[in-house]
Every structure is written in C-alpha cells, then in structure tokens.
Amino acid sequence: MSALNQELRFTTRGRQAMRLLRTMVCALVIVGGAFFVATQSFSAAAGAETEEIGIDAEAVVVGEGESLWAVAVDLGIDRDTRDVVADIVDINHLSSPVVHPGQTLDVPKR
C-alpha cells in the first residue's frame, strides 16, 4: 500500500493525547476570550473616569490648615455641605477627602 492511501490510526494513548490537546486548545480560547473581555471592560471604565460630570466649576487653592469641609463651607453654596464636599471629590477624582495647602481644587461655582 502506498503511504498516501494509508489510514491514520491512533493507539489508546494517542487518542488520549489528542483529547488532552483539544481540551487545552479550548481552555486557551476561553481564557483568552475572558482576558480580552476583562481588558475591554477595564478600558471602558477608565474612559468613563475622564468624562465630565456636568457641574460648572471654578478653581480654588487650599489654604494653610483648611480642610475639604472648610473649602465647601467657604463657597457659601445654599446646599448641604456634605453634598458640596461630595461634588468636590467627584470633580477632582479624589480618592480621599484629604487636601493639602497649596493644592488647587475645582469646586462648584457659587
């Protein structure tokens, strides 16, 4: 018989190896797809952080000994001070309400 007409036959061990290879390829595709989806979600979340939140703002420099609360009160906005502080944190993408002297903050316009 010529080599071209011979049927390829696997032993039991060969069939197990082919199943293992097929399983590994499927797992790699699934993990790769999950990684791709996760990085796309992360990119979308990072892009959302740079969007404007729709509040007119002006710049204020934090004075010596001033807290974020004091900055919010000094604005004299007729709203709950906690809401004003929350707006300042959102506008400036602050991870905590701690501010430092000389720091410039965008604050809601009065």
C-alpha positions as CSV (number, residue, x, y, z in Angstrom):
1,M,0.0,0.0,0.0
2,S,1.2,3.5,-0.7
3,A,1.8,5.9,2.1
4,L,-0.9,8.3,0.7
5,N,-3.7,5.7,1.0
6,Q,-3.0,4.5,4.5
7,E,-5.5,5.4,7.2
8,L,-4.1,7.1,10.3
9,R,-4.8,5.1,13.4
10,F,-4.2,6.2,16.9
11,T,-3.4,4.0,19.9
12,T,-5.3,4.4,23.1
13,R,-2.5,6.7,24.4
14,G,-2.6,8.7,21.1
15,R,-6.4,9.2,21.4
16,Q,-5.9,10.4,25.0
17,A,-3.2,12.8,23.9
18,M,-5.4,14.2,21.1
19,R,-8.3,14.7,23.6
20,L,-5.9,16.5,26.0
21,L,-4.6,18.7,23.2
22,R,-8.2,19.5,22.1
23,T,-9.2,20.3,25.7
24,M,-6.1,22.6,26.2
25,V,-6.8,24.5,23.0
26,C,-10.4,25.0,24.1
27,A,-9.3,26.2,27.5
28,L,-6.8,28.6,26.0
29,V,-9.5,30.1,23.7
30,I,-11.9,30.5,26.7
31,V,-9.2,32.1,28.9
32,G,-8.0,34.4,26.1
33,G,-11.6,35.5,25.4
34,A,-12.2,36.2,29.1
35,F,-9.0,38.2,29.3
36,F,-10.0,40.2,26.2
37,V,-13.4,41.0,27.7
38,A,-11.9,41.9,31.0
39,T,-9.4,44.3,29.4
40,Q,-12.2,45.9,27.3
41,S,-14.3,46.5,30.4
42,F,-11.3,48.0,32.2
43,S,-10.7,50.3,29.3
44,A,-14.3,51.4,29.2
45,A,-14.2,52.1,33.0
46,A,-11.0,54.1,32.6
47,G,-12.6,56.2,29.8
48,A,-15.7,56.8,31.9
49,E,-13.5,58.5,34.6
50,T,-12.5,61.2,32.2
51,E,-16.0,62.2,31.3
52,E,-17.3,65.5,32.6
53,I,-19.9,65.2,35.4
54,G,-21.9,68.3,34.2
55,I,-21.1,70.7,37.0
56,D,-19.8,74.2,36.3
57,A,-16.6,74.6,38.3
58,E,-14.0,77.2,39.2
59,A,-10.5,76.8,40.7
60,V,-9.8,77.4,44.4
61,V,-6.4,77.0,46.2
62,V,-6.5,75.2,49.6
63,G,-5.2,77.5,52.4
64,E,-3.0,76.5,55.3
65,G,-5.0,74.5,57.8
66,E,-8.0,74.2,55.6
67,S,-9.9,71.0,55.2
68,L,-12.2,69.9,52.4
69,W,-15.1,70.7,54.6
70,A,-13.9,74.2,55.2
71,V,-13.4,74.8,51.5
72,A,-17.0,73.6,50.9
73,V,-18.4,75.9,53.7
74,D,-16.4,78.9,52.3
75,L,-18.1,78.5,49.0
76,G,-21.3,79.7,50.6
77,I,-23.5,77.4,48.4
78,D,-27.0,77.1,49.7
79,R,-26.8,73.2,49.9
80,D,-26.0,70.6,52.4
81,T,-22.2,70.8,53.0
82,R,-21.9,67.0,52.7
83,D,-23.3,67.2,49.1
84,V,-20.9,70.1,48.2
85,V,-17.9,68.0,49.6
86,A,-19.1,65.0,47.6
87,D,-19.2,67.2,44.4
88,I,-15.7,68.4,45.0
89,V,-14.4,64.9,45.5
90,D,-16.2,63.8,42.2
91,I,-15.0,66.8,40.2
92,N,-11.4,66.3,41.3
93,H,-11.4,62.5,41.2
94,L,-10.1,62.4,44.8
95,S,-9.6,59.0,46.4
96,S,-10.0,60.5,49.9
97,P,-11.2,63.8,51.4
98,V,-7.6,64.8,52.5
99,V,-6.3,68.0,50.9
100,H,-3.0,69.8,51.3
101,P,-2.1,73.5,51.5
102,G,-1.5,75.0,48.0
103,Q,-3.5,72.3,46.3
104,T,-5.7,73.6,43.5
105,L,-9.2,72.2,43.5
106,D,-12.0,72.6,41.0
107,V,-15.2,73.5,43.0
108,P,-18.8,74.0,42.0
109,K,-19.5,77.6,41.1
110,R,-21.3,79.7,43.6
